[in-house]
Amino acid sequence: MIADFMIKYLRLTSIVTLSLSVCFFFASCDKDMSISLNNENIENLNLSSSDTLTAEVATVLMPNIPTSGTGRLLVGKVQQGPIGSLTASSYFRILPYNLSGELPNSAKFDSINLILRPSYGRYSFGDTTKSMTIVAHRLTKALETTTINSSMPGFPNPVYISGASIFGHQNFAYDANALGSVSFLPYMHKRDSVQIRLSDALGAELFQKIKTADYVLNSAANFNDYFKGMVLVPDANSKSIVGFSDTLQVNVNYSYMGTDGLKKTGVKSFQMGDRSVQYNQMDADRSGTMFADLKANRPKPVSQTQGVSFVQGGAGIATKISFPGLAQFMRTPGFAINKAELIIELESSHFGHYIPAQTPILFIANNNIPVNYVMTPFGNSYQTGGYIPGNNTGRRGRYVFNMIQYIRSANDEGAQDKSLFLSLSPSELLRSGNTSILATENNQPLVKLNIVYTKFK
């Protein structure tokens, strides 16, 4: 059942508040409107009500989230009860970096290490107090970008797609035999690096090519044809997703006998190759949840999910919100809008491991395709909703958006085909697993549109 919104307003002679809220649905059904104004002559207030406004809330999977070239390698897995799990694996190329200078004749291969450094801002999401294992594999299929054409004739691509990319749902084959692995506590604020000891066979192979100045080292094309790249995959028991910088290194370590008769060591290095094809695969497993049949561009109403909806970076989950009755309300004569706010309460706690995303935005979707943003009122940049944290006394966190400019477009041409998609800012949507679950009450999401207006007699 789609949630109905109750309007309660007082015709005084000044400012009146209109509150449209999903959570008021059940109260509106029996017309129980208890009001106390410390005035016994309440009949003179001309109280009236309307059930004509309806809010529609649904969960939607946005298609083709570009996750390449973001500067952040995401690896890990999180599991959040009612919405399933999200697994992040990172794919990348490497290229020769520091191969200058001949190797001493006595040089012998020692080891090979992949060195990963925390991303800028030391990103993590989930329980970083639990150990994580990362496994490295060698790619057997070359990485390449894809150009997405609109799947609906006459409609543009989603606004978050700006050109050729690799998208989070794509797969590139890799060798099942691991090159190496490492287990560590992923609390990135206390880590300078993570090192994975790679296969000695690979190290010896690369060392021999360096020593003989093999042709595969002569150009990026030659090397990429020989070594297509690597992927970092988390083990199934991981409890967090962490971010690494794209300034990684692969060090081939060797030793030799110096002219002074003492043993010495040296390093030949590889670094990240073409950064535009580094991408994060985001694999969501919603089997066994109410969202198991969620498909791209097919919103799933909250009436089918016990009121639960959520937003999620990487996987491209958004919450669709629309007010079909808003256009009719805006045509009501004799009033002026003073303020309009969209308030969305969150189940995700400000405390603990799975805190909500901090920078929400609203897409404007046309026929379920995000084509624009709700802008900062009278500005030229997209609006980042205010995040107000909850507390430990029961107050929920919430998002607050200024809707004063948006609601004035309710009667524009084609407005009936448009809706709002609550999502994450591009920096979160394209390169994080950040997730926010909306709060519910009586199996309805706590979404409220507050409009303050002046009514003229």
C-alpha positions, -999 to +999 in steps of 0.1 A: +000+000+000+014+034-009+016+058+020-009+086+022-001+120+036-023+140+059-024+178+056-034+197+087-036+234+084-051+263+103-066+293+084-054+320+107-041+352+091-003+346+092+021+317+086+008+282+085+028+249+085+019+221+061+034+187+070+033+158+045+046+127+062+047+091+053+046+082+090+012+101+095-006+077+072-022+055+099-032+085+120-049+101+090-071+071+083-095+077+112-093+115+110-081+117+147-068+153+148-062+163+184-052+200+187-046+221+217-041+259+214-052+269+249-083+284+234-117+269+241-133+287+211-117+263+186-147+264+162-135+298+151-102+284+138-119+270+106-101+237+108-101+216+076-082+185+063-074+169+030-064+133+019-056+143-017-018+142-014+000+109-018+037+101-013+052+072-032+084+057-018+104+029-034+138+014-037+155+015-071+187+001-087+203+027-108+221+011-138+257+013-149+277+029-120+311+039-134+337+029-109+369+033-129+396+060-126+384+071-091+419+071-075+407+046-048+410+008-048+381-007-028+385-042-013+364-059+012+329-071+021+301-059+044+269-077+054+239-056+066+209-078+077+178-067+057+197-055+026+222-083+020+260-081+014+283-059-008+317-072-020+343-049-035+372-062-056+398-040-073+412-045-108+443-027-122+473-028-145+509-024-136+538-011-157+576-010-154+586+020-133+622+018-120+641-006-143+670+017-152+706+004-147+720-030-155+718-057-129+751-070-115+761-104-129+758-120-095+722-106-089+698-132-077+660-129-072+649-128-036+612-119-034+583-099-049+559-077-029+528-057-037+527-026-015+493-010-009+490+024+008+458+039+024+437+061+002+434+098+008+412+103+038+419+067+049+385+053+037+368+024+055+333+012+060+322-016+083+338-033+112+376-026+110+382-044+143+378-078+126+407-093+105+405-091+068+422-113+041+430-100+007+440-124-021+458-113-053+452-130-087+465-125-122+441-113-149+436-134-180+414-109-198+426-074-206+409-044-190+390-020-213+365+007-210+329+006-224+308+033-239+272+030-227+244+040-250+210+048-236+188+017-233+157+038-239+155+056-272+149+093-268+163+094-232+198+104-222+223+083-202+221+089-164+238+122-154+265+104-135+279+088-167+302+112-185+319+090-210+336+056-216+342+038-183+344+004-166+312-002-146+309-018-112+289-047-124+314-058-151+336-089-148+371-096-162+384-132-160+414-140-137+435-171-129+420-191-100+454-197-086+463-170-062+495-149-066+495-143-028+475-131+001+477-112+034+456-110+065+455-079+086+434-057+109+420-031+085+419-001+108+435+021+082+441+051+105+469+031+121+484+017+089+510+032+066+509+003+042+498-033+036+522-057+018+513-089+000+541-114-007+535-125-042+543-158-059+581-165-062+573-180-096+560-147-109+588-128-092+615-150-108+598-147-142+598-109-140+633-108-127+645-129-157+629-105-181+644-075-164+678-092-164+677-100-201+660-067-211+631-087-227+611-070-254+579-071-232+595-043-212+600-020-242+564-006-243+532-004-223+514-023-251+539-051-250+539-054-213+500-053-210+498-080-236+521-102-215+508-092-181+472-081-183+470-069-147+459-080-112+428-082-091+425-079-053+396-100-039+385-102-002+378-134+015+342-143+023+345-136+060+356-099+056+335-075+077+346-042+062+355-024+029+387-004+029+403+020+004+438+020-010+456+046-030+463+041-067+500+049-059+507+012-054+540-005-061+552-040-071+588-045-059+611-072-073+638-076-047+672-091-054+706-094-038+742-096-051+777-096-039+793-062-039+829-055-050+838-051-014+828-088-008+796-078+012+761-089+003+740-060-010+703-057-020+684-039-048+649-033-061+633-031-095+598-016-094+565-016-112+537+009-105+500+014-114+495+014-151+467+033-170+446+047-141+416+051-163+411+013-164+416+007-127+381-001-115+362-015-085+339-044-090+309-040-067+290-073-063+258-071-043+242-103-030+206-096-019+194-133-020+172-142+009+162-105+015+131-085+005+153-070-022+163-102-039+143-094-071+155-058-074+162-050-110+176-019-127+151+009-134+123-011-118+114+006-085+103-017-057+076+000-035+081+000+002+047-018+005+066-049-006+096-044+018+079-036+051+086+001+046+124-005+043+144+014+017+181+023+015+208+040-005+242+024-013+273+036-031+291+015-057+260-007-062+239+023-072+209+018-049+187+049-044+154+056-027+127+070-051+105+097-036+076+114-054+046+135-045+020+131-072-004+155-054+021+183-051+012+199-084-025+202-074-015+217-041+008+243-057-022+254-079-042+263-048-049+301-049-043+325-021-011+314-005+027+321-007+054+295+001+079+306+028+099+275+034+101+239+022+122+211+036+124+174+029+134+155+061+144+118+059+151+099+091+177+072+092+179+038+108+216+037+103+232+049+136+257+077+140+275+053+162+291+019+155+306+005+124+279+011+098+273+048+101+252+065+073+266+082+043+275+118+051+269+136+018+234+127+004+221+143-028+188+142-047+188+133-083+159+145-105+148+114-124+128+113-156+110+080-162+134+065-136+165+078-153+185+103-132+190+132-155+197+161-132+203+172-096+182+191-071+204+223-070+213+246-042+185+271-042+192+298-067+227+284-072+245+265-099+258+234-080+240+203-068+227+205-032+243+182-006+217+175+020+225+185+056+233+155+077+221+158+114+236+130+135+214+112+160+223+106+196+224+078+222+190+089+237+170+077+208+170+106+184+176+094+149+199+109+124+184+126+095+189+143+061+175+177+055+171+192+020+160+227+011+132+222-015+120+258-019+131+260-055+122+224-065+086+225-055+080+255-077+086+233-107+057+210-098+036+223-126+063+225-153+058+207-185+066+170-180+067+172-142+044+143-139+070+120-152+097+132-128+106+120-093+134+123-067+161+098-062+178+100-028+214+090-034+250+098-025+272+126-038+294+115-068+325+111-047+306+085-025+284+070-052+312+061-076+340+051-051+326+039-019+303+012-003+287+037+020+251+028+029+222+045+046+191+026+057+160+047+061+141+045+094+106+031+095+075+033+118+045+011+114+061-003+083+064+031+066+096+050+059+100+082+079+100+107+051+085+141+056+080+172+034+075+203+055+061+234+038+056+267+056+033+291+038+012+322+043-025+318+036-045+348+025-083+350+029 
